[in-house]
Amino acid sequence: MYKYEIIIYWSDEDNAFIASVPELPGCMADGETYFQALSNVDIIISEWLETAKLMGREIPEPKGRLVFA
């Protein structure tokens, strides 16, 4: 289980729920249901972190709750 904030919202354009991880640039997934998007983004977070390690990129520490306005 990861401690990165996940934002989930409905996208009319994609006709799907989108799960975005603001602390990991480009890390997002979609799903037909809220829970499917959440499950899919868990896989994508793992793949994002694995790829960052392989490429020698810095991995951000989870900051907890972020505030976006």
mmCIF file as gemmi writes it, N, C-alpha and C atoms, coordinates in Angstrom:
data_model
loop_
_atom_site.group_PDB
_atom_site.id
_atom_site.type_symbol
_atom_site.label_atom_id
_atom_site.label_alt_id
_atom_site.label_comp_id
_atom_site.label_asym_id
_atom_site.label_entity_id
_atom_site.label_seq_id
_atom_site.pdbx_PDB_ins_code
_atom_site.Cartn_x
_atom_site.Cartn_y
_atom_site.Cartn_z
_atom_site.occupancy
_atom_site.B_iso_or_equiv
_atom_site.pdbx_formal_charge
_atom_site.auth_seq_id
_atom_site.auth_asym_id
_atom_site.pdbx_PDB_model_num
ATOM 1 N N . MET Axp A 1 ? 0.838 -1.177 0 1 0 ? 1 A 1
ATOM 2 C CA . MET Axp A 1 ? 0 0 0 1 0 ? 1 A 1
ATOM 3 C C . MET Axp A 1 ? 0.886 1.243 0 1 0 ? 1 A 1
ATOM 4 N N . TYR Axp A 2 ? 0.567 2.141 -0.877 1 0 ? 2 A 1
ATOM 5 C CA . TYR Axp A 2 ? 1.346 3.364 -1.008 1 0 ? 2 A 1
ATOM 6 C C . TYR Axp A 2 ? 0.671 4.503 -0.261 1 0 ? 2 A 1
ATOM 7 N N . LYS Axp A 3 ? 1.458 5.497 0.111 1 0 ? 3 A 1
ATOM 8 C CA . LYS Axp A 3 ? 0.93 6.603 0.901 1 0 ? 3 A 1
ATOM 9 C C . LYS Axp A 3 ? 0.823 7.894 0.106 1 0 ? 3 A 1
ATOM 10 N N . TYR Axp A 4 ? 0.793 7.779 -1.201 1 0 ? 4 A 1
ATOM 11 C CA . TYR Axp A 4 ? 0.634 8.957 -2.052 1 0 ? 4 A 1
ATOM 12 C C . TYR Axp A 4 ? -0.847 9.316 -2.146 1 0 ? 4 A 1
ATOM 13 N N . GLU Axp A 5 ? -1.108 10.615 -2.201 1 0 ? 5 A 1
ATOM 14 C CA . GLU Axp A 5 ? -2.486 11.063 -2.353 1 0 ? 5 A 1
ATOM 15 C C . GLU Axp A 5 ? -2.989 10.669 -3.745 1 0 ? 5 A 1
ATOM 16 N N . ILE Axp A 6 ? -4.224 10.217 -3.806 1 0 ? 6 A 1
ATOM 17 C CA . ILE Axp A 6 ? -4.866 9.845 -5.063 1 0 ? 6 A 1
ATOM 18 C C . ILE Axp A 6 ? -6.138 10.67 -5.194 1 0 ? 6 A 1
ATOM 19 N N . ILE Axp A 7 ? -6.288 11.31 -6.328 1 0 ? 7 A 1
ATOM 20 C CA . ILE Axp A 7 ? -7.496 12.08 -6.611 1 0 ? 7 A 1
ATOM 21 C C . ILE Axp A 7 ? -8.287 11.316 -7.667 1 0 ? 7 A 1
ATOM 22 N N . ILE Axp A 8 ? -9.545 11.042 -7.378 1 0 ? 8 A 1
ATOM 23 C CA . ILE Axp A 8 ? -10.395 10.302 -8.315 1 0 ? 8 A 1
ATOM 24 C C . ILE Axp A 8 ? -11.559 11.192 -8.726 1 0 ? 8 A 1
ATOM 25 N N . TYR Axp A 9 ? -11.785 11.276 -10.018 1 0 ? 9 A 1
ATOM 26 C CA . TYR Axp A 9 ? -12.883 12.1 -10.523 1 0 ? 9 A 1
ATOM 27 C C . TYR Axp A 9 ? -13.475 11.457 -11.773 1 0 ? 9 A 1
ATOM 28 N N . TRP Axp A 10 ? -14.703 11.854 -12.098 1 0 ? 10 A 1
ATOM 29 C CA . TRP Axp A 10 ? -15.372 11.368 -13.296 1 0 ? 10 A 1
ATOM 30 C C . TRP Axp A 10 ? -15.001 12.257 -14.477 1 0 ? 10 A 1
ATOM 31 N N . SER Axp A 11 ? -14.679 11.649 -15.613 1 0 ? 11 A 1
ATOM 32 C CA . SER Axp A 11 ? -14.369 12.381 -16.835 1 0 ? 11 A 1
ATOM 33 C C . SER Axp A 11 ? -15.43 12.068 -17.882 1 0 ? 11 A 1
ATOM 34 N N . ASP Axp A 12 ? -16.245 13.088 -18.237 1 0 ? 12 A 1
ATOM 35 C CA . ASP Axp A 12 ? -17.228 12.906 -19.3 1 0 ? 12 A 1
ATOM 36 C C . ASP Axp A 12 ? -16.532 12.628 -20.632 1 0 ? 12 A 1
ATOM 37 N N . GLU Axp A 13 ? -15.402 13.29 -20.835 1 0 ? 13 A 1
ATOM 38 C CA . GLU Axp A 13 ? -14.653 13.124 -22.086 1 0 ? 13 A 1
ATOM 39 C C . GLU Axp A 13 ? -14.2 11.683 -22.288 1 0 ? 13 A 1
ATOM 40 N N . ASP Axp A 14 ? -13.732 11.055 -21.206 1 0 ? 14 A 1
ATOM 41 C CA . ASP Axp A 14 ? -13.241 9.677 -21.29 1 0 ? 14 A 1
ATOM 42 C C . ASP Axp A 14 ? -14.326 8.649 -20.954 1 0 ? 14 A 1
ATOM 43 N N . ASN Axp A 15 ? -15.462 9.14 -20.432 1 0 ? 15 A 1
ATOM 44 C CA . ASN Axp A 15 ? -16.528 8.26 -19.992 1 0 ? 15 A 1
ATOM 45 C C . ASN Axp A 15 ? -15.997 7.217 -19.007 1 0 ? 15 A 1
ATOM 46 N N . ALA Axp A 16 ? -15.193 7.704 -18.045 1 0 ? 16 A 1
ATOM 47 C CA . ALA Axp A 16 ? -14.553 6.818 -17.078 1 0 ? 16 A 1
ATOM 48 C C . ALA Axp A 16 ? -14.143 7.618 -15.848 1 0 ? 16 A 1
ATOM 49 N N . PHE Axp A 17 ? -13.897 6.89 -14.765 1 0 ? 17 A 1
ATOM 50 C CA . PHE Axp A 17 ? -13.297 7.501 -13.587 1 0 ? 17 A 1
ATOM 51 C C . PHE Axp A 17 ? -11.793 7.583 -13.827 1 0 ? 17 A 1
ATOM 52 N N . ILE Axp A 18 ? -11.204 8.697 -13.421 1 0 ? 18 A 1
ATOM 53 C CA . ILE Axp A 18 ? -9.761 8.905 -13.557 1 0 ? 18 A 1
ATOM 54 C C . ILE Axp A 18 ? -9.169 8.994 -12.159 1 0 ? 18 A 1
ATOM 55 N N . ALA Axp A 19 ? -8.099 8.248 -11.923 1 0 ? 19 A 1
ATOM 56 C CA . ALA Axp A 19 ? -7.365 8.3 -10.657 1 0 ? 19 A 1
ATOM 57 C C . ALA Axp A 19 ? -5.989 8.886 -10.957 1 0 ? 19 A 1
ATOM 58 N N . SER Axp A 20 ? -5.701 10.009 -10.324 1 0 ? 20 A 1
ATOM 59 C CA . SER Axp A 20 ? -4.453 10.731 -10.577 1 0 ? 20 A 1
ATOM 60 C C . SER Axp A 20 ? -3.637 10.806 -9.292 1 0 ? 20 A 1
ATOM 61 N N . VAL Axp A 21 ? -2.304 10.703 -9.437 1 0 ? 21 A 1
ATOM 62 C CA . VAL Axp A 21 ? -1.389 10.789 -8.295 1 0 ? 21 A 1
ATOM 63 C C . VAL Axp A 21 ? -0.528 12.036 -8.497 1 0 ? 21 A 1
ATOM 64 N N . PRO Axp A 22 ? -0.936 13.174 -7.916 1 0 ? 22 A 1
ATOM 65 C CA . PRO Axp A 22 ? -0.264 14.444 -8.182 1 0 ? 22 A 1
ATOM 66 C C . PRO Axp A 22 ? 1.235 14.463 -7.887 1 0 ? 22 A 1
ATOM 67 N N . GLU Axp A 23 ? 1.687 13.696 -6.906 1 0 ? 23 A 1
ATOM 68 C CA . GLU Axp A 23 ? 3.099 13.708 -6.524 1 0 ? 23 A 1
ATOM 69 C C . GLU Axp A 23 ? 3.992 12.921 -7.483 1 0 ? 23 A 1
ATOM 70 N N . LEU Axp A 24 ? 3.371 12.119 -8.348 1 0 ? 24 A 1
ATOM 71 C CA . LEU Axp A 24 ? 4.127 11.331 -9.32 1 0 ? 24 A 1
ATOM 72 C C . LEU Axp A 24 ? 3.708 11.786 -10.72 1 0 ? 24 A 1
ATOM 73 N N . PRO Axp A 25 ? 4.463 12.672 -11.331 1 0 ? 25 A 1
ATOM 74 C CA . PRO Axp A 25 ? 4.077 13.25 -12.623 1 0 ? 25 A 1
ATOM 75 C C . PRO Axp A 25 ? 3.698 12.197 -13.665 1 0 ? 25 A 1
ATOM 76 N N . GLY Axp A 26 ? 2.516 12.392 -14.255 1 0 ? 26 A 1
ATOM 77 C CA . GLY Axp A 26 ? 2.047 11.495 -15.299 1 0 ? 26 A 1
ATOM 78 C C . GLY Axp A 26 ? 1.449 10.2 -14.8 1 0 ? 26 A 1
ATOM 79 N N . CYS Axp A 27 ? 1.395 10.02 -13.488 1 0 ? 27 A 1
ATOM 80 C CA . CYS Axp A 27 ? 0.891 8.77 -12.911 1 0 ? 27 A 1
ATOM 81 C C . CYS Axp A 27 ? -0.625 8.863 -12.755 1 0 ? 27 A 1
ATOM 82 N N . MET Axp A 28 ? -1.332 8.156 -13.622 1 0 ? 28 A 1
ATOM 83 C CA . MET Axp A 28 ? -2.79 8.128 -13.55 1 0 ? 28 A 1
ATOM 84 C C . MET Axp A 28 ? -3.318 6.875 -14.223 1 0 ? 28 A 1
ATOM 85 N N . ALA Axp A 29 ? -4.55 6.536 -13.866 1 0 ? 29 A 1
ATOM 86 C CA . ALA Axp A 29 ? -5.201 5.363 -14.447 1 0 ? 29 A 1
ATOM 87 C C . ALA Axp A 29 ? -6.688 5.668 -14.546 1 0 ? 29 A 1
ATOM 88 N N . ASP Axp A 30 ? -7.383 4.825 -15.289 1 0 ? 30 A 1
ATOM 89 C CA . ASP Axp A 30 ? -8.825 5.008 -15.407 1 0 ? 30 A 1
ATOM 90 C C . ASP Axp A 30 ? -9.535 3.698 -15.099 1 0 ? 30 A 1
ATOM 91 N N . GLY Axp A 31 ? -10.858 3.773 -15.034 1 0 ? 31 A 1
ATOM 92 C CA . GLY Axp A 31 ? -11.656 2.585 -14.787 1 0 ? 31 A 1
ATOM 93 C C . GLY Axp A 31 ? -13.117 2.885 -15.011 1 0 ? 31 A 1
ATOM 94 N N . GLU Axp A 32 ? -13.879 1.848 -15.299 1 0 ? 32 A 1
ATOM 95 C CA . GLU Axp A 32 ? -15.324 2.005 -15.511 1 0 ? 32 A 1
ATOM 96 C C . GLU Axp A 32 ? -16.035 2.36 -14.21 1 0 ? 32 A 1
ATOM 97 N N . THR Axp A 33 ? -15.454 1.953 -13.074 1 0 ? 33 A 1
ATOM 98 C CA . THR Axp A 33 ? -16.021 2.277 -11.767 1 0 ? 33 A 1
ATOM 99 C C . THR Axp A 33 ? -14.951 2.976 -10.926 1 0 ? 33 A 1
ATOM 100 N N . TYR Axp A 34 ? -15.417 3.621 -9.859 1 0 ? 34 A 1
ATOM 101 C CA . TYR Axp A 34 ? -14.524 4.282 -8.916 1 0 ? 34 A 1
ATOM 102 C C . TYR Axp A 34 ? -13.481 3.29 -8.397 1 0 ? 34 A 1
ATOM 103 N N . PHE Axp A 35 ? -13.948 2.127 -7.971 1 0 ? 35 A 1
ATOM 104 C CA . PHE Axp A 35 ? -13.053 1.137 -7.374 1 0 ? 35 A 1
ATOM 105 C C . PHE Axp A 35 ? -12.111 0.509 -8.396 1 0 ? 35 A 1
ATOM 106 N N . GLN Axp A 36 ? -12.546 0.381 -9.63 1 0 ? 36 A 1
ATOM 107 C CA . GLN Axp A 36 ? -11.669 -0.132 -10.681 1 0 ? 36 A 1
ATOM 108 C C . GLN Axp A 36 ? -10.552 0.869 -10.949 1 0 ? 36 A 1
ATOM 109 N N . ALA Axp A 37 ? -10.871 2.157 -10.982 1 0 ? 37 A 1
ATOM 110 C CA . ALA Axp A 37 ? -9.844 3.188 -11.177 1 0 ? 37 A 1
ATOM 111 C C . ALA Axp A 37 ? -8.844 3.153 -10.029 1 0 ? 37 A 1
ATOM 112 N N . LEU Axp A 38 ? -9.332 2.988 -8.804 1 0 ? 38 A 1
ATOM 113 C CA . LEU Axp A 38 ? -8.451 2.92 -7.64 1 0 ? 38 A 1
ATOM 114 C C . LEU Axp A 38 ? -7.546 1.691 -7.703 1 0 ? 38 A 1
ATOM 115 N N . SER Axp A 39 ? -8.095 0.566 -8.079 1 0 ? 39 A 1
ATOM 116 C CA . SER Axp A 39 ? -7.31 -0.659 -8.212 1 0 ? 39 A 1
ATOM 117 C C . SER Axp A 39 ? -6.26 -0.517 -9.314 1 0 ? 39 A 1
ATOM 118 N N . ASN Axp A 40 ? -6.659 0.065 -10.439 1 0 ? 40 A 1
ATOM 119 C CA . ASN Axp A 40 ? -5.736 0.237 -11.561 1 0 ? 40 A 1
ATOM 120 C C . ASN Axp A 40 ? -4.596 1.197 -11.222 1 0 ? 40 A 1
ATOM 121 N N . VAL Axp A 41 ? -4.903 2.267 -10.489 1 0 ? 41 A 1
ATOM 122 C CA . VAL Axp A 41 ? -3.847 3.234 -10.177 1 0 ? 41 A 1
ATOM 123 C C . VAL Axp A 41 ? -2.839 2.626 -9.204 1 0 ? 41 A 1
ATOM 124 N N . ASP Axp A 42 ? -3.255 1.688 -8.379 1 0 ? 42 A 1
ATOM 125 C CA . ASP Axp A 42 ? -2.307 1.016 -7.487 1 0 ? 42 A 1
ATOM 126 C C . ASP Axp A 42 ? -1.239 0.284 -8.303 1 0 ? 42 A 1
ATOM 127 N N . ILE Axp A 43 ? -1.652 -0.351 -9.369 1 0 ? 43 A 1
ATOM 128 C CA . ILE Axp A 43 ? -0.713 -1.041 -10.272 1 0 ? 43 A 1
ATOM 129 C C . ILE Axp A 43 ? 0.201 -0.027 -10.953 1 0 ? 43 A 1
ATOM 130 N N . ILE Axp A 44 ? -0.375 1.08 -11.401 1 0 ? 44 A 1
ATOM 131 C CA . ILE Axp A 44 ? 0.398 2.096 -12.109 1 0 ? 44 A 1
ATOM 132 C C . ILE Axp A 44 ? 1.408 2.763 -11.179 1 0 ? 44 A 1
ATOM 133 N N . ILE Axp A 45 ? 1.049 2.99 -9.911 1 0 ? 45 A 1
ATOM 134 C CA . ILE Axp A 45 ? 2.013 3.551 -8.953 1 0 ? 45 A 1
ATOM 135 C C . ILE Axp A 45 ? 3.211 2.621 -8.836 1 0 ? 45 A 1
ATOM 136 N N . SER Axp A 46 ? 2.957 1.337 -8.698 1 0 ? 46 A 1
ATOM 137 C CA . SER Axp A 46 ? 4.038 0.356 -8.588 1 0 ? 46 A 1
ATOM 138 C C . SER Axp A 46 ? 4.937 0.394 -9.82 1 0 ? 46 A 1
ATOM 139 N N . GLU Axp A 47 ? 4.338 0.441 -11.004 1 0 ? 47 A 1
ATOM 140 C CA . GLU Axp A 47 ? 5.113 0.487 -12.24 1 0 ? 47 A 1
ATOM 141 C C . GLU Axp A 47 ? 5.875 1.808 -12.366 1 0 ? 47 A 1
ATOM 142 N N . TRP Axp A 48 ? 5.267 2.924 -11.94 1 0 ? 48 A 1
ATOM 143 C CA . TRP Axp A 48 ? 5.918 4.233 -11.982 1 0 ? 48 A 1
ATOM 144 C C . TRP Axp A 48 ? 7.169 4.208 -11.114 1 0 ? 48 A 1
ATOM 145 N N . LEU Axp A 49 ? 7.033 3.687 -9.882 1 0 ? 49 A 1
ATOM 146 C CA . LEU Axp A 49 ? 8.167 3.637 -8.954 1 0 ? 49 A 1
ATOM 147 C C . LEU Axp A 49 ? 9.263 2.707 -9.464 1 0 ? 49 A 1
ATOM 148 N N . GLU Axp A 50 ? 8.886 1.571 -10.009 1 0 ? 50 A 1
ATOM 149 C CA . GLU Axp A 50 ? 9.867 0.62 -10.555 1 0 ? 50 A 1
ATOM 150 C C . GLU Axp A 50 ? 10.64 1.245 -11.713 1 0 ? 50 A 1
ATOM 151 N N . THR Axp A 51 ? 9.934 1.916 -12.596 1 0 ? 51 A 1
ATOM 152 C CA . THR Axp A 51 ? 10.582 2.566 -13.744 1 0 ? 51 A 1
ATOM 153 C C . THR Axp A 51 ? 11.513 3.677 -13.277 1 0 ? 51 A 1
ATOM 154 N N . ALA Axp A 52 ? 11.071 4.477 -12.302 1 0 ? 52 A 1
ATOM 155 C CA . ALA Axp A 52 ? 11.907 5.562 -11.785 1 0 ? 52 A 1
ATOM 156 C C . ALA Axp A 52 ? 13.197 5.001 -11.187 1 0 ? 52 A 1
ATOM 157 N N . LYS Axp A 53 ? 13.107 3.906 -10.451 1 0 ? 53 A 1
ATOM 158 C CA . LYS Axp A 53 ? 14.303 3.275 -9.869 1 0 ? 53 A 1
ATOM 159 C C . LYS Axp A 53 ? 15.245 2.803 -10.959 1 0 ? 53 A 1
ATOM 160 N N . LEU Axp A 54 ? 14.705 2.14 -11.981 1 0 ? 54 A 1
ATOM 161 C CA . LEU Axp A 54 ? 15.54 1.634 -13.077 1 0 ? 54 A 1
ATOM 162 C C . LEU Axp A 54 ? 16.244 2.749 -13.837 1 0 ? 54 A 1
ATOM 163 N N . MET Axp A 55 ? 15.585 3.909 -13.922 1 0 ? 55 A 1
ATOM 164 C CA . MET Axp A 55 ? 16.153 5.04 -14.663 1 0 ? 55 A 1
ATOM 165 C C . MET Axp A 55 ? 16.998 5.949 -13.778 1 0 ? 55 A 1
ATOM 166 N N . GLY Axp A 56 ? 17.092 5.611 -12.501 1 0 ? 56 A 1
ATOM 167 C CA . GLY Axp A 56 ? 17.891 6.409 -11.575 1 0 ? 56 A 1
ATOM 168 C C . GLY Axp A 56 ? 17.27 7.752 -11.227 1 0 ? 56 A 1
ATOM 169 N N . ARG Axp A 57 ? 15.959 7.855 -11.373 1 0 ? 57 A 1
ATOM 170 C CA . ARG Axp A 57 ? 15.267 9.102 -11.051 1 0 ? 57 A 1
ATOM 171 C C . ARG Axp A 57 ? 14.945 9.17 -9.563 1 0 ? 57 A 1
ATOM 172 N N . GLU Axp A 58 ? 14.839 10.387 -9.074 1 0 ? 58 A 1
ATOM 173 C CA . GLU Axp A 58 ? 14.48 10.597 -7.681 1 0 ? 58 A 1
ATOM 174 C C . GLU Axp A 58 ? 13.014 10.215 -7.466 1 0 ? 58 A 1
ATOM 175 N N . ILE Axp A 59 ? 12.748 9.542 -6.379 1 0 ? 59 A 1
ATOM 176 C CA . ILE Axp A 59 ? 11.392 9.145 -6.045 1 0 ? 59 A 1
ATOM 177 C C . ILE Axp A 59 ? 10.904 10.053 -4.918 1 0 ? 59 A 1
ATOM 178 N N . PRO Axp A 60 ? 9.842 10.812 -5.179 1 0 ? 60 A 1
ATOM 179 C CA . PRO Axp A 60 ? 9.344 11.731 -4.156 1 0 ? 60 A 1
ATOM 180 C C . PRO Axp A 60 ? 8.82 11 -2.927 1 0 ? 60 A 1
ATOM 181 N N . GLU Axp A 61 ? 9.095 11.574 -1.757 1 0 ? 61 A 1
ATOM 182 C CA . GLU Axp A 61 ? 8.518 11.051 -0.529 1 0 ? 61 A 1
ATOM 183 C C . GLU Axp A 61 ? 7.049 11.474 -0.479 1 0 ? 61 A 1
ATOM 184 N N . PRO Axp A 62 ? 6.168 10.584 -0.061 1 0 ? 62 A 1
ATOM 185 C CA . PRO Axp A 62 ? 4.761 10.973 0.06 1 0 ? 62 A 1
ATOM 186 C C . PRO Axp A 62 ? 4.614 12.111 1.069 1 0 ? 62 A 1
ATOM 187 N N . LYS Axp A 63 ? 3.863 13.131 0.707 1 0 ? 63 A 1
ATOM 188 C CA . LYS Axp A 63 ? 3.669 14.284 1.582 1 0 ? 63 A 1
ATOM 189 C C . LYS Axp A 63 ? 2.375 14.196 2.37 1 0 ? 63 A 1
ATOM 190 N N . GLY Axp A 64 ? 1.577 13.213 2.074 1 0 ? 64 A 1
ATOM 191 C CA . GLY Axp A 64 ? 0.297 13.13 2.741 1 0 ? 64 A 1
ATOM 192 C C . GLY Axp A 64 ? -0.727 13.967 2.01 1 0 ? 64 A 1
ATOM 193 N N . ARG Axp A 65 ? -1.649 14.513 2.743 1 0 ? 65 A 1
ATOM 194 C CA . ARG Axp A 65 ? -2.729 15.29 2.118 1 0 ? 65 A 1
ATOM 195 C C . ARG Axp A 65 ? -2.207 16.562 1.484 1 0 ? 65 A 1
ATOM 196 N N . LEU Axp A 66 ? -2.51 16.725 0.228 1 0 ? 66 A 1
ATOM 197 C CA . LEU Axp A 66 ? -2.155 17.93 -0.505 1 0 ? 66 A 1
ATOM 198 C C . LEU Axp A 66 ? -3.422 18.764 -0.698 1 0 ? 66 A 1
ATOM 199 N N . VAL Axp A 67 ? -3.255 20.036 -0.896 1 0 ? 67 A 1
ATOM 200 C CA . VAL Axp A 67 ? -4.402 20.91 -1.107 1 0 ? 67 A 1
ATOM 201 C C . VAL Axp A 67 ? -4.279 21.555 -2.483 1 0 ? 67 A 1
ATOM 202 N N . PHE Axp A 68 ? -5.294 21.345 -3.304 1 0 ? 68 A 1
ATOM 203 C CA . PHE Axp A 68 ? -5.335 21.963 -4.631 1 0 ? 68 A 1
ATOM 204 C C . PHE Axp A 68 ? -6.557 22.843 -4.703 1 0 ? 68 A 1
ATOM 205 N N . ALA Axp A 69 ? -6.373 24.026 -5.263 1 0 ? 69 A 1
ATOM 206 C CA . ALA Axp A 69 ? -7.507 24.946 -5.408 1 0 ? 69 A 1
ATOM 207 C C . ALA Axp A 69 ? -7.687 25.319 -6.853 1 0 ? 69 A 1
